[in-house]
Amino acid sequence: GAVVSQHPSRVICKSGTSVKIECRSLDFQATTMFWYRQFPKQSLMLMATSNEGSKATYEQGVEKDKFLINHASLTLSTLTVTSAHPEDSSFYICSAGGSVSEQYFGPGTRLTVT
Amino acid sequence: QQQVKQSPQSLIVQKGGISIINCAYENTAFDYFPWYQQFPGKGPALLIAIRPDVSEKKEGRFTISFNKSAKQFSLHIMDSQPGDSATYFCAASARSNYQLIWGAGTKLIIKP
């Protein structure tokens, strides 16, 4: 149980285009999902907290107009990187809250912006 | 006060040995302490977690030791195997929210 999927696993896009990443909780409902960014050999950096049916809460320094988050249902949250630039290249990971204080992570999405 | 300090940054252990990774925290509101294992190019996977009402939790070869008074917790991997080579993250969160505060990670290499 407690499986979280992400799609796509890898994506290459051209500078200036937008990319959408999906995060799904497959066998449980998640009122809260989290989006992280991870740079090579570094820890996870929380970007935003996504609550079903409401606006996401962004961490300080994260541009909400650039990283659009939508949590339309209890099993799906999406992250759209708008007008992507090479500096947005990173490993993006989502997680979904299971029981209190437990999060289950997706396999991550490697974004490369050329 | 929100930080979780993890050490060492990297660790090399011989096959069959014990791997020990340590974490320390300041925020006494933290009440959930998970350890995650991450392989290259993959998301983190929950390995084992502990709450402060117990001092130790064991699952197979993995043990968390928790010292509430010292505000420290550690992961012990017994009989370490090459397949345990990965990056390990400790984390902490408070019951009031889901947000995890992450340690910096430890890259563990098990030498055959």
Backbone of each chain as ProteinMPNN parsed JSONL, in Angstrom:
{"seq_chain_A": "GAVVSQHPSRVICKSGTSVKIECRSLDFQATTMFWYRQFPKQSLMLMATSNEGSKATYEQGVEKDKFLINHASLTLSTLTVTSAHPEDSSFYICSAGGSVSEQYFGPGTRLTVT", "coords_chain_A": {"N_chain_A": [[0.806, -1.202, 0.0], [0.166, 2.412, 0.036], [1.258, 3.808, -2.256], [2.799, 6.089, -4.393], [2.737, 7.71, -7.438], [4.548, 9.256, -10.152], [4.472, 11.26, -13.047], [5.797, 12.713, -15.98], [8.651, 10.43, -15.749], [11.022, 11.325, -16.674], [11.824, 14.311, -18.372], [12.546, 16.376, -21.108], [12.796, 19.631, -22.106], [12.429, 22.601, -24.112], [13.872, 25.798, -23.547], [11.728, 28.267, -22.275], [9.354, 26.995, -22.704], [6.504, 25.265, -21.204], [6.079, 22.844, -18.63], [4.336, 20.057, -17.383], [3.971, 18.19, -14.447], [2.755, 15.261, -13.04], [1.391, 14.005, -10.017], [0.313, 11.223, -8.319], [-1.62, 9.597, -5.847], [-1.944, 6.261, -5.437], [-3.311, 4.275, -3.992], [-4.52, 5.362, -1.841], [-6.204, 8.127, -0.317], [-5.232, 11.475, -0.429], [-5.252, 14.326, 1.291], [-3.367, 16.188, 1.519], [-0.556, 17.09, -0.301], [2.904, 17.239, -1.165], [5.434, 19.169, -2.723], [8.721, 18.828, -3.767], [12.054, 19.881, -4.428], [15.132, 18.744, -5.599], [18.529, 19.143, -5.646], [21.593, 17.92, -7.129], [23.267, 15.709, -4.982], [22.27, 16.859, -2.704], [19.977, 17.706, -0.043], [16.366, 17.33, 0.227], [14.366, 20.0, -0.869], [11.685, 21.717, 0.267], [9.123, 22.9, -1.745], [6.421, 23.597, -1.935], [3.236, 23.238, -0.328], [0.448, 21.349, -0.98], [-2.969, 21.456, -0.852], [-5.978, 19.689, -1.17], [-8.439, 21.092, -3.126], [-7.913, 23.702, -2.415], [-5.816, 26.675, -2.477], [-2.328, 26.331, -3.08], [0.319, 26.37, -0.666], [3.182, 28.183, -0.684], [6.697, 27.895, -0.177], [9.04, 30.194, 1.224], [10.698, 32.184, -1.133], [10.093, 30.659, -3.345], [8.765, 30.93, -6.505], [5.488, 31.507, -7.054], [4.113, 32.023, -9.386], [5.615, 30.891, -11.267], [5.909, 28.23, -10.643], [3.309, 26.439, -10.848], [0.785, 25.012, -8.96], [-1.659, 22.548, -8.713], [-4.246, 20.974, -7.028], [-6.465, 19.053, -7.639], [-7.991, 16.85, -6.964], [-8.465, 14.192, -4.537], [-6.508, 12.418, -5.124], [-4.724, 13.383, -6.947], [-2.233, 15.67, -7.805], [-0.791, 18.408, -9.498], [2.183, 19.823, -10.86], [3.176, 22.578, -12.566], [5.732, 23.799, -14.436], [6.325, 26.854, -15.52], [7.295, 28.679, -18.442], [9.958, 27.589, -18.633], [13.415, 27.565, -17.71], [16.956, 26.947, -18.126], [18.018, 26.933, -15.501], [15.988, 25.863, -14.041], [16.202, 23.23, -14.293], [16.192, 20.187, -12.678], [15.612, 17.746, -10.08], [12.459, 16.763, -9.393], [10.27, 16.019, -6.825], [7.393, 14.516, -5.512], [5.265, 14.142, -2.657], [2.862, 12.376, -0.702], [0.576, 12.757, 1.936], [0.032, 10.258, 4.289], [-1.121, 8.655, 6.977], [-1.18, 10.582, 10.035], [1.566, 12.674, 10.027], [3.006, 11.05, 8.296], [4.587, 10.56, 5.259], [4.543, 9.611, 1.869], [6.613, 8.977, -0.832], [6.888, 9.933, -4.265], [8.485, 8.594, -7.251], [9.98, 10.558, -8.393], [10.782, 13.157, -10.804], [12.84, 13.859, -13.419], [13.807, 16.823, -14.657], [14.984, 18.417, -17.474], [16.058, 21.314, -18.91], [16.667, 22.718, -21.965]], "CA_chain_A": [[0.0, 0.0, 0.0], [0.816, 3.719, 0.11], [2.07, 4.013, -3.451], [2.67, 7.382, -5.058], [3.377, 7.689, -8.757], [4.804, 10.525, -10.813], [4.59, 11.158, -14.496], [6.699, 11.67, -16.46], [9.83, 10.193, -14.919], [12.045, 12.209, -17.236], [11.325, 15.192, -19.423], [13.46, 17.375, -21.651], [12.021, 20.647, -22.805], [13.188, 23.758, -24.55], [13.736, 27.0, -22.743], [10.573, 29.077, -22.616], [8.13, 26.175, -22.737], [5.975, 24.851, -19.902], [6.074, 21.397, -18.407], [3.442, 19.644, -16.303], [4.326, 16.942, -13.767], [1.63, 14.74, -12.271], [1.646, 13.193, -8.822], [-0.905, 10.504, -7.962], [-1.628, 8.592, -4.788], [-2.634, 5.186, -6.137], [-4.127, 3.385, -3.171], [-5.058, 6.073, -0.691], [-6.567, 9.51, -0.607], [-4.305, 12.394, 0.22], [-5.716, 15.708, 1.309], [-2.17, 17.035, 1.451], [0.593, 16.612, -1.078], [4.036, 18.147, -1.077], [6.343, 19.19, -3.861], [10.104, 19.082, -3.389], [13.076, 19.983, -5.462], [16.381, 18.219, -5.075], [19.714, 19.331, -6.471], [22.514, 16.802, -6.967], [23.993, 15.514, -3.727], [21.708, 17.714, -1.663], [18.741, 17.248, 0.591], [15.153, 17.778, -0.425], [13.942, 21.355, -0.525], [10.237, 21.835, 0.111], [8.714, 24.032, -2.564], [5.047, 24.018, -1.637], [2.283, 22.278, 0.232], [-0.759, 21.391, -1.795], [-4.155, 20.913, -0.185], [-7.061, 19.434, -2.101], [-9.516, 22.067, -3.191], [-7.525, 25.053, -2.013], [-4.564, 27.147, -3.062], [-1.106, 25.791, -2.485], [1.135, 27.247, 0.175], [4.539, 28.142, -1.203], [7.778, 28.248, 0.727], [9.693, 31.462, 0.926], [11.661, 32.137, -2.225], [9.573, 29.893, -4.474], [7.876, 31.785, -7.29], [4.211, 30.833, -7.272], [3.67, 32.192, -10.774], [6.46, 30.049, -12.107], [5.618, 26.84, -10.287], [1.868, 26.396, -10.603], [0.377, 23.755, -8.35], [-3.097, 22.32, -8.671], [-4.581, 19.734, -6.315], [-7.867, 19.031, -8.024], [-8.713, 15.733, -6.366], [-7.762, 13.592, -3.398], [-5.47, 11.499, -5.58], [-3.923, 13.981, -8.005], [-1.711, 17.027, -7.736], [0.089, 18.677, -10.628], [3.126, 20.939, -10.798], [3.515, 23.078, -13.894], [6.843, 24.741, -14.487], [6.006, 27.73, -16.645], [8.421, 29.372, -19.055], [11.119, 26.946, -18.014], [14.758, 27.993, -18.079], [17.944, 25.919, -17.729], [18.203, 26.882, -14.041], [14.889, 25.087, -13.46], [16.559, 21.816, -14.405], [16.335, 19.638, -11.332], [14.849, 16.529, -9.77], [11.261, 17.184, -8.676], [9.689, 14.882, -6.124], [6.18, 14.81, -4.757], [4.916, 13.175, -1.618], [1.466, 12.468, -0.272], [0.415, 12.437, 3.343], [-0.802, 9.114, 4.638], [-1.625, 8.965, 8.305], [-0.557, 11.785, 10.59], [3.023, 12.785, 9.984], [3.672, 10.099, 7.412], [4.543, 10.93, 3.854], [5.044, 8.614, 0.938], [7.199, 9.75, -1.905], [6.898, 9.455, -5.628], [9.816, 8.223, -7.739], [10.695, 11.724, -8.883], [10.796, 13.536, -12.225], [14.063, 14.577, -13.808], [13.53, 17.845, -15.665], [16.14, 19.043, -18.115], [15.647, 22.403, -19.794], [17.79, 23.0, -22.88]], "C_chain_A": [[0.844, 1.259, 0.0], [1.778, 3.95, -1.053], [1.745, 5.365, -4.072], [3.408, 7.302, -6.391], [3.593, 9.107, -9.266], [4.943, 10.282, -12.299], [4.835, 12.536, -15.087], [7.861, 11.443, -15.501], [10.994, 11.066, -15.377], [11.404, 13.067, -18.305], [12.412, 16.181, -19.808], [12.619, 18.382, -22.406], [12.925, 21.811, -23.19], [12.898, 24.957, -23.664], [12.542, 27.819, -23.22], [9.266, 28.315, -22.664], [7.712, 25.817, -21.324], [5.91, 23.34, -19.817], [5.162, 21.076, -17.221], [3.886, 18.289, -15.759], [3.14, 16.517, -12.911], [2.099, 13.893, -11.095], [0.321, 12.558, -8.409], [-0.68, 9.578, -6.776], [-2.512, 7.458, -5.295], [-3.592, 4.391, -5.266], [-4.592, 4.047, -1.885], [-5.39, 7.498, -1.109], [-5.685, 10.438, 0.204], [-4.854, 13.812, 0.15], [-4.544, 16.675, 1.17], [-1.092, 16.354, 0.631], [1.668, 17.681, -1.021], [4.871, 18.044, -2.343], [7.727, 19.623, -3.382], [10.955, 19.228, -4.642], [14.375, 19.496, -4.836], [17.497, 18.449, -6.089], [20.684, 18.188, -6.198], [23.25, 16.836, -5.637], [23.503, 16.435, -2.615], [20.421, 17.114, -1.108], [17.526, 17.76, -0.179], [14.785, 19.174, 0.065], [12.443, 21.46, -0.774], [9.91, 23.083, -0.69], [7.342, 24.548, -2.122], [4.256, 22.862, -1.055], [0.963, 22.458, -0.496], [-1.906, 20.726, -1.043], [-5.306, 20.813, -1.172], [-8.127, 20.509, -1.998], [-9.152, 23.471, -2.754], [-6.185, 25.42, -2.636], [-3.375, 26.558, -2.331], [-0.416, 26.85, -1.635], [2.579, 27.098, -0.246], [5.548, 28.534, -0.123], [8.416, 29.552, 0.27], [10.725, 31.28, -0.175], [11.205, 31.344, -3.434], [8.54, 30.735, -5.21], [6.573, 31.058, -7.626], [3.705, 30.968, -8.703], [4.481, 31.327, -11.724], [6.153, 28.567, -11.87], [4.146, 26.753, -9.857], [1.481, 25.021, -10.076], [-1.139, 23.698, -8.283], [-3.361, 20.979, -8.013], [-6.082, 19.53, -6.466], [-8.669, 17.905, -7.381], [-7.882, 15.147, -5.244], [-6.661, 12.635, -3.813], [-4.535, 12.124, -6.608], [-3.52, 15.413, -7.676], [-0.788, 17.217, -8.925], [0.961, 19.896, -10.347], [3.438, 21.334, -12.23], [4.628, 24.094, -13.764], [6.626, 25.596, -15.726], [7.252, 28.457, -17.131], [9.739, 28.872, -18.462], [12.431, 27.492, -18.568], [15.754, 26.938, -17.591], [18.138, 25.821, -16.212], [17.072, 26.15, -13.322], [15.152, 23.587, -13.571], [16.854, 21.27, -13.015], [15.567, 18.329, -11.237], [13.67, 16.97, -8.905], [10.577, 15.957, -8.092], [8.418, 15.324, -5.415], [6.021, 13.779, -3.646], [3.465, 13.414, -1.22], [1.381, 12.05, 1.177], [-0.474, 11.234, 3.523], [-1.448, 9.419, 5.966], [-0.831, 10.153, 8.866], [0.969, 11.68, 10.564], [3.727, 11.737, 9.142], [3.501, 10.548, 5.973], [5.144, 9.816, 3.021], [5.432, 9.337, -0.342], [7.031, 9.093, -3.26], [8.326, 9.183, -6.069], [10.608, 9.391, -8.302], [10.586, 11.919, -10.381], [12.052, 14.346, -12.491], [13.716, 15.53, -14.927], [14.834, 18.431, -16.169], [15.62, 20.084, -19.089], [16.837, 22.796, -20.658], [17.677, 24.398, -23.476]], "O_chain_A": [[2.073, 1.198, -0.031], [2.956, 4.247, -0.854], [0.583, 5.73, -4.251], [4.561, 6.876, -6.453], [2.902, 10.039, -8.856], [5.455, 9.256, -12.745], [4.125, 13.473, -14.72], [8.028, 12.195, -14.54], [11.832, 11.487, -14.579], [10.544, 12.605, -19.054], [13.101, 16.744, -18.957], [11.814, 18.009, -23.258], [14.026, 21.976, -22.664], [11.807, 25.095, -23.11], [12.366, 28.036, -24.418], [8.19, 28.914, -22.665], [8.457, 26.032, -20.368], [5.71, 22.653, -20.819], [5.214, 21.743, -16.187], [4.143, 17.358, -16.522], [2.591, 17.315, -12.153], [3.085, 13.162, -11.189], [-0.667, 13.254, -8.177], [0.322, 8.866, -6.71], [-3.697, 7.664, -5.555], [-4.595, 3.882, -5.766], [-5.012, 3.368, -0.948], [-4.909, 7.995, -2.127], [-5.431, 10.202, 1.385], [-4.912, 14.418, -0.921], [-4.71, 17.823, 0.758], [-0.764, 15.187, 0.849], [1.383, 18.866, -0.851], [4.995, 16.978, -2.947], [7.884, 20.632, -2.695], [10.614, 18.767, -5.731], [14.675, 19.803, -3.682], [17.418, 18.008, -7.235], [20.608, 17.552, -5.147], [23.785, 17.868, -5.229], [24.252, 16.748, -1.689], [19.869, 16.152, -1.643], [17.661, 18.534, -1.127], [14.883, 19.481, 1.253], [11.988, 21.307, -1.907], [10.357, 24.182, -0.363], [7.128, 25.749, -1.96], [4.564, 21.688, -1.263], [0.437, 23.565, -0.611], [-1.81, 19.564, -0.65], [-5.572, 21.752, -1.923], [-8.647, 20.793, -0.919], [-10.015, 24.349, -2.727], [-5.513, 24.585, -3.241], [-3.417, 26.321, -1.124], [-0.554, 28.052, -1.862], [3.142, 26.006, -0.173], [5.282, 29.388, 0.724], [8.339, 29.945, -0.894], [11.523, 30.343, -0.151], [11.881, 31.359, -4.463], [7.565, 31.198, -4.619], [6.573, 30.1, -8.4], [2.951, 30.119, -9.178], [4.067, 31.07, -12.854], [6.144, 27.765, -12.805], [3.794, 26.96, -8.695], [1.81, 23.997, -10.676], [-1.807, 24.644, -7.866], [-2.772, 19.967, -8.391], [-6.861, 19.796, -5.55], [-9.891, 17.999, -7.268], [-6.74, 15.55, -5.024], [-5.953, 12.096, -2.962], [-3.632, 11.446, -7.098], [-4.351, 16.248, -7.32], [-0.081, 16.29, -9.318], [0.545, 20.854, -9.697], [3.91, 20.514, -13.017], [4.494, 25.11, -13.081], [6.733, 25.108, -16.851], [8.139, 28.802, -16.35], [10.514, 29.629, -17.877], [12.532, 27.832, -19.746], [15.42, 26.125, -16.73], [18.397, 24.734, -15.695], [17.18, 25.85, -12.133], [14.415, 22.776, -13.01], [17.664, 21.825, -12.273], [14.955, 17.875, -12.204], [13.865, 17.492, -7.808], [10.337, 14.975, -8.795], [8.381, 16.385, -4.792], [6.582, 12.685, -3.706], [2.925, 14.508, -1.383], [2.039, 11.099, 1.599], [-1.584, 11.175, 2.992], [-2.246, 10.35, 6.069], [0.087, 10.655, 8.217], [1.554, 10.703, 11.031], [4.939, 11.56, 9.27], [2.397, 10.874, 5.534], [6.116, 9.17, 3.413], [4.699, 10.179, -0.86], [7.032, 7.869, -3.387], [9.273, 9.502, -5.35], [11.778, 9.237, -8.651], [10.333, 10.977, -11.131], [12.292, 15.38, -11.867], [13.369, 15.101, -16.027], [15.676, 18.881, -15.392], [14.836, 19.773, -19.986], [17.891, 23.165, -20.142], [18.531, 24.804, -24.264]]}, "seq_chain_B": "QQQVKQSPQSLIVQKGGISIINCAYENTAFDYFPWYQQFPGKGPALLIAIRPDVSEKKEGRFTISFNKSAKQFSLHIMDSQPGDSATYFCAASARSNYQLIWGAGTKLIIKP", "coords_chain_B": {"N_chain_B": [[16.144, 26.682, 15.114], [14.502, 25.025, 13.82], [16.068, 23.255, 12.523], [17.501, 20.109, 11.515], [20.241, 18.315, 12.278], [22.537, 16.352, 10.652], [24.851, 13.683, 10.67], [27.487, 11.331, 9.8], [28.53, 13.132, 6.82], [29.318, 11.467, 4.806], [29.943, 7.939, 4.599], [31.814, 5.044, 4.906], [31.638, 1.606, 5.034], [32.57, -1.676, 5.849], [31.401, -4.692, 4.345], [29.062, -6.486, 6.235], [29.547, -5.123, 8.519], [28.605, -2.603, 11.008], [26.596, 0.127, 10.336], [26.335, 3.471, 11.267], [24.399, 6.283, 11.676], [23.868, 9.604, 12.6], [21.567, 11.952, 14.076], [20.509, 15.191, 15.152], [18.329, 17.391, 16.908], [16.532, 20.465, 17.636], [14.002, 21.488, 18.133], [11.554, 20.964, 20.393], [8.977, 20.343, 19.868], [8.843, 18.511, 17.892], [7.712, 15.311, 17.033], [7.84, 13.055, 15.561], [9.948, 10.951, 13.889], [11.374, 10.066, 11.147], [13.342, 7.888, 9.032], [14.741, 7.969, 5.846], [15.522, 6.241, 2.839], [17.385, 6.683, -0.044], [17.958, 5.927, -3.364], [20.118, 6.564, -6.194], [18.596, 8.747, -8.529], [16.03, 8.111, -7.775], [13.004, 8.478, -5.801], [12.831, 9.285, -2.266], [12.469, 6.644, 0.127], [10.489, 5.539, 2.765], [12.059, 4.208, 5.525], [12.215, 3.489, 8.26], [10.629, 4.56, 11.256], [10.212, 6.55, 14.222], [8.561, 7.404, 17.271], [8.609, 9.692, 20.072], [7.893, 8.319, 22.388], [9.104, 5.929, 22.735], [12.325, 4.386, 23.117], [13.756, 2.928, 21.374], [13.533, 1.337, 18.215], [13.123, -1.449, 16.208], [13.516, -2.896, 13.048], [13.971, -5.56, 11.293], [17.192, -5.507, 10.005], [17.536, -2.905, 10.618], [17.678, -0.313, 12.979], [16.356, 2.194, 15.043], [17.641, 4.389, 17.389], [16.652, 6.378, 20.063], [17.084, 9.32, 21.85], [15.603, 11.196, 23.994], [16.155, 13.187, 25.903], [18.624, 14.148, 25.148], [17.992, 15.013, 22.703], [18.493, 13.605, 20.328], [18.797, 11.235, 17.674], [19.396, 8.109, 16.112], [20.378, 6.02, 13.362], [20.933, 2.637, 12.991], [22.467, 0.247, 11.056], [22.613, -3.037, 10.868], [24.852, -5.755, 10.07], [25.684, -4.786, 7.504], [25.097, -4.517, 4.009], [26.155, -4.603, 0.537], [23.974, -3.789, -1.021], [22.787, -1.957, 0.594], [23.967, 0.384, 0.101], [23.468, 3.7, -0.362], [21.828, 6.922, -0.157], [21.043, 8.277, 2.925], [18.5, 9.864, 4.733], [17.638, 11.639, 7.612], [14.741, 12.88, 9.282], [12.288, 15.116, 10.697], [9.182, 15.841, 12.231], [6.357, 17.722, 13.418], [3.39, 16.984, 15.256], [1.435, 18.731, 14.649], [1.493, 19.428, 12.013], [2.159, 18.246, 8.648], [4.635, 18.794, 7.677], [7.932, 17.977, 6.891], [11.103, 18.283, 8.329], [14.263, 18.211, 7.096], [17.306, 16.342, 7.386], [20.706, 16.761, 6.204], [21.578, 14.596, 4.808], [23.264, 11.446, 4.348], [25.728, 9.837, 2.618], [26.07, 6.545, 2.117], [28.366, 3.987, 1.722], [28.852, 0.654, 1.158], [31.403, -1.54, 1.358], [32.346, -4.385, -0.464]], "CA_chain_B": [[15.43, 25.712, 15.949], [13.839, 24.107, 12.923], [17.038, 22.414, 11.831], [17.897, 18.765, 11.922], [21.643, 18.19, 11.9], [22.845, 14.95, 10.368], [26.27, 13.362, 10.473], [28.437, 12.08, 8.965], [28.112, 13.456, 5.459], [29.542, 10.243, 4.046], [30.342, 6.849, 5.474], [32.211, 3.807, 4.218], [31.598, 0.498, 5.981], [32.818, -2.989, 5.254], [30.281, -5.628, 4.346], [28.914, -7.205, 7.492], [29.756, -4.209, 9.641], [27.467, -1.801, 11.475], [26.591, 1.512, 9.871], [25.648, 4.318, 12.237], [24.184, 7.66, 11.226], [23.315, 10.345, 13.734], [20.857, 13.212, 13.848], [20.184, 15.958, 16.344], [17.32, 18.408, 16.647], [16.354, 21.434, 18.703], [12.604, 21.791, 18.372], [10.933, 19.945, 21.249], [7.639, 20.024, 19.346], [8.955, 17.375, 16.974], [7.275, 14.07, 17.672], [7.875, 11.973, 14.583], [11.325, 10.962, 13.397], [11.551, 9.002, 10.152], [14.546, 7.76, 8.222], [14.452, 7.641, 4.466], [16.606, 5.711, 2.026], [17.227, 7.126, -1.422], [18.908, 5.471, -4.37], [20.278, 7.586, -7.236], [17.533, 8.87, -9.513], [14.758, 7.635, -7.224], [12.504, 9.226, -4.671], [13.132, 8.679, -0.965], [11.541, 5.619, 0.611], [10.469, 5.438, 4.219], [12.772, 3.019, 5.985], [11.786, 3.203, 9.623], [10.317, 5.803, 11.952], [10.01, 6.392, 15.651], [7.968, 8.501, 18.018], [9.417, 9.87, 21.281], [7.463, 7.552, 23.554], [9.958, 4.746, 22.842], [13.744, 4.735, 22.98], [14.361, 2.135, 20.317], [12.633, 0.596, 17.347], [13.913, -2.319, 15.344], [12.827, -3.566, 11.951], [14.983, -6.332, 10.584], [18.556, -5.082, 10.298], [17.527, -1.464, 10.863], [17.261, 0.079, 14.326], [16.458, 3.602, 15.443], [17.809, 4.681, 18.805], [16.145, 7.736, 20.296], [17.431, 9.875, 23.16], [14.777, 12.397, 24.085], [16.79, 14.226, 26.725], [19.722, 14.702, 24.359], [17.419, 15.426, 21.418], [19.273, 12.942, 19.285], [18.344, 9.918, 17.249], [20.37, 7.526, 15.206], [20.03, 4.828, 12.593], [21.941, 1.594, 12.978], [22.23, -0.814, 10.08], [23.42, -4.198, 11.247], [25.225, -6.647, 8.97], [25.521, -3.951, 6.308], [25.272, -5.202, 2.734], [26.364, -3.673, -0.592], [22.684, -3.266, -1.444], [22.392, -0.855, 1.479], [24.634, 1.601, -0.366], [22.434, 4.662, -0.739], [21.86, 8.115, 0.679], [20.066, 8.185, 4.0], [18.08, 11.14, 5.292], [16.758, 11.688, 8.762], [13.793, 13.977, 9.216], [11.471, 15.282, 11.89], [7.991, 16.675, 12.044], [5.512, 17.916, 14.592], [2.043, 16.443, 15.046], [0.534, 19.794, 14.214], [1.474, 19.518, 10.55], [2.842, 17.173, 7.956], [5.898, 19.208, 7.084], [9.143, 17.31, 7.347], [12.362, 19.022, 8.35], [15.19, 17.194, 6.63], [18.736, 16.405, 7.557], [21.448, 17.013, 4.963], [21.822, 13.337, 4.109], [24.524, 10.713, 4.503], [25.972, 8.876, 1.561], [26.628, 5.334, 2.697], [28.944, 3.017, 0.782], [29.222, -0.604, 1.795], [32.444, -2.187, 0.55], [32.225, -5.85, -0.43]], "C_chain_B": [[14.712, 24.669, 15.093], [14.782, 23.087, 12.303], [17.122, 21.012, 12.409], [19.308, 18.563, 11.397], [22.017, 16.718, 11.8], [24.334, 14.777, 10.143], [26.462, 11.854, 10.468], [27.846, 12.372, 7.592], [28.27, 12.246, 4.558], [30.139, 9.198, 4.968], [30.67, 5.629, 4.625], [32.326, 2.709, 5.263], [31.87, -0.8, 5.232], [31.551, -3.84, 5.337], [30.258, -6.417, 5.652], [29.08, -6.319, 8.717], [28.48, -3.465, 10.025], [27.634, -0.373, 10.969], [25.786, 2.332, 10.864], [25.595, 5.751, 11.718], [23.427, 8.39, 12.33], [22.598, 11.618, 13.309], [20.533, 13.872, 15.173], [19.192, 17.054, 15.973], [17.195, 19.332, 17.851], [14.892, 21.592, 19.116], [11.921, 20.677, 19.17], [9.51, 19.601, 20.814], [7.672, 18.86, 18.359], [8.537, 16.093, 17.697], [7.224, 12.895, 16.696], [9.217, 12.06, 13.878], [11.523, 9.788, 12.435], [12.957, 9.018, 9.559], [14.128, 7.324, 6.826], [15.723, 7.146, 3.782], [16.359, 6.151, 0.587], [18.356, 6.581, -2.293], [18.989, 6.521, -5.477], [19.133, 7.573, -8.247], [16.174, 8.394, -9.052], [14.299, 8.557, -6.106], [12.883, 8.551, -3.359], [12.066, 7.657, -0.585], [11.631, 5.549, 2.121], [11.072, 4.117, 4.654], [12.246, 2.566, 7.335], [11.535, 4.537, 10.299], [10.049, 5.52, 13.413], [9.312, 7.615, 16.214], [8.643, 8.561, 19.385], [8.955, 9.101, 22.507], [8.236, 6.24, 23.712], [11.403, 5.155, 22.586], [14.413, 3.961, 21.86], [13.271, 1.438, 19.513], [13.463, -0.19, 16.363], [13.027, -2.933, 14.283], [13.885, -4.269, 11.108], [16.377, -5.888, 10.986], [18.655, -3.606, 10.671], [16.959, -1.152, 12.244], [17.386, 1.588, 14.465], [16.634, 3.628, 16.946], [17.435, 6.129, 19.024], [16.467, 8.167, 21.715], [16.725, 11.22, 23.29], [15.474, 13.519, 24.849], [17.925, 14.904, 25.959], [19.235, 15.264, 23.026], [18.248, 14.887, 20.262], [18.618, 11.615, 18.914], [19.308, 9.404, 16.19], [19.808, 6.289, 14.525], [21.208, 3.873, 12.638], [21.542, 0.555, 11.938], [23.176, -1.948, 10.421], [23.729, -5.037, 10.021], [25.06, -5.933, 7.626], [25.903, -4.711, 5.04], [25.493, -4.192, 1.605], [25.069, -3.056, -1.099], [22.146, -2.15, -0.553], [23.043, 0.46, 1.054], [23.6, 2.545, -0.963], [22.681, 5.935, 0.066], [20.724, 8.019, 1.69], [19.783, 9.575, 4.56], [17.297, 10.897, 6.571], [15.835, 12.89, 8.586], [13.025, 14.039, 10.526], [10.253, 16.118, 11.538], [7.209, 16.748, 13.347], [4.096, 17.459, 14.262], [1.109, 17.472, 14.443], [0.504, 19.962, 12.696], [2.269, 18.376, 9.948], [4.268, 17.529, 7.555], [7.09, 18.518, 7.727], [10.314, 18.285, 7.292], [13.46, 18.001, 8.127], [16.614, 17.433, 7.114], [19.407, 16.532, 6.197], [21.737, 15.752, 4.174], [23.189, 12.758, 4.393], [24.645, 9.717, 3.368], [26.715, 7.691, 2.147], [27.13, 4.415, 1.587], [29.358, 1.797, 1.578], [30.214, -1.323, 0.874], [32.36, -3.696, 0.68], [33.46, -6.523, 0.149]], "O_chain_B": [[14.362, 23.587, 15.563], [14.338, 22.156, 11.631], [16.861, 20.765, 13.586], [19.536, 18.633, 10.19], [21.835, 15.947, 12.742], [24.989, 15.607, 9.513], [25.664, 11.147, 11.083], [26.762, 11.89, 7.264], [27.461, 12.021, 3.658], [30.759, 9.521, 5.981], [29.903, 5.239, 3.745], [33.029, 2.863, 6.262], [31.429, -0.973, 4.096], [30.752, -3.72, 6.266], [31.275, -6.938, 6.11], [28.777, -6.739, 9.834], [27.419, -3.675, 9.438], [28.68, 0.249, 11.154], [24.687, 1.941, 11.258], [26.616, 6.344, 11.37], [22.477, 7.865, 12.91], [22.963, 12.268, 12.33], [20.312, 13.203, 16.183], [19.217, 17.577, 14.859], [17.682, 19.028, 18.94], [14.583, 21.801, 20.289], [11.738, 19.571, 18.661], [8.909, 18.665, 21.342], [6.63, 18.291, 18.032], [8.957, 15.833, 18.825], [6.624, 11.862, 16.991], [9.582, 13.104, 13.338], [11.802, 8.665, 12.855], [13.656, 10.031, 9.588], [13.288, 6.441, 6.649], [16.833, 7.571, 4.099], [15.253, 6.007, 0.067], [19.538, 6.754, -1.996], [18.044, 7.283, -5.68], [18.752, 6.518, -8.754], [15.253, 8.284, -9.86], [15.086, 9.314, -5.538], [13.219, 7.367, -3.346], [10.898, 7.803, -0.944], [12.723, 5.504, 2.687], [10.652, 3.048, 4.212], [11.881, 1.405, 7.52], [12.162, 5.539, 9.951], [9.706, 4.402, 13.795], [9.457, 8.722, 15.697], [9.205, 7.556, 19.822], [9.566, 9.219, 23.568], [8.054, 5.522, 24.696], [11.665, 6.154, 21.917], [15.52, 4.302, 21.443], [12.244, 1.014, 20.043], [14.395, 0.338, 15.756], [11.935, -3.424, 14.568], [14.594, -3.645, 10.319], [16.714, -5.888, 12.17], [19.735, -3.116, 11.002], [15.904, -1.657, 12.628], [18.384, 2.185, 14.061], [15.89, 2.986, 17.687], [17.848, 7.008, 18.267], [16.158, 7.457, 22.672], [17.183, 12.238, 22.771], [15.379, 14.684, 24.462], [18.151, 16.104, 26.114], [19.993, 15.917, 22.309], [18.643, 15.616, 19.353], [17.973, 10.967, 19.739], [19.945, 10.176, 15.474], [18.907, 5.618, 15.028], [22.343, 4.257, 12.357], [20.419, 0.051, 11.943], [24.393, -1.825, 10.278], [22.972, -5.038, 9.051], [24.377, -6.426, 6.728], [26.892, -5.444, 5.004], [25.06, -3.045, 1.712], [25.069, -1.914, -1.56], [21.172, -1.481, -0.899], [22.711, 1.522, 1.581], [22.941, 2.22, -1.951], [23.616, 6.013, 0.863], [19.585, 7.714, 1.336], [20.697, 10.356, 4.824], [16.402, 10.053, 6.612], [16.135, 13.806, 7.821], [13.103, 13.131, 11.354], [10.298, 16.984, 10.665], [7.389, 15.931, 14.25], [3.662, 17.542, 13.113], [0.114, 17.128, 13.805], [-0.418, 20.575, 12.158], [2.96, 17.638, 10.65], [5.03, 16.657, 7.138], [7.229, 18.486, 8.95], [10.482, 19.018, 6.318], [13.578, 17.034, 8.88], [17.065, 18.572, 7.235], [18.752, 16.423, 5.161], [22.101, 15.822, 3.0], [24.15, 13.486, 4.646], [23.78, 8.862, 3.177], [27.846, 7.819, 2.615], [26.407, 4.11, 0.639], [30.113, 1.892, 2.546], [29.879, -1.666, -0.259], [32.308, -4.231, 1.787], [33.508, -7.75, 0.243]]}, "name": "protein", "num_of_chains": 2, "seq": "GAVVSQHPSRVICKSGTSVKIECRSLDFQATTMFWYRQFPKQSLMLMATSNEGSKATYEQGVEKDKFLINHASLTLSTLTVTSAHPEDSSFYICSAGGSVSEQYFGPGTRLTVTQQQVKQSPQSLIVQKGGISIINCAYENTAFDYFPWYQQFPGKGPALLIAIRPDVSEKKEGRFTISFNKSAKQFSLHIMDSQPGDSATYFCAASARSNYQLIWGAGTKLIIKP"}
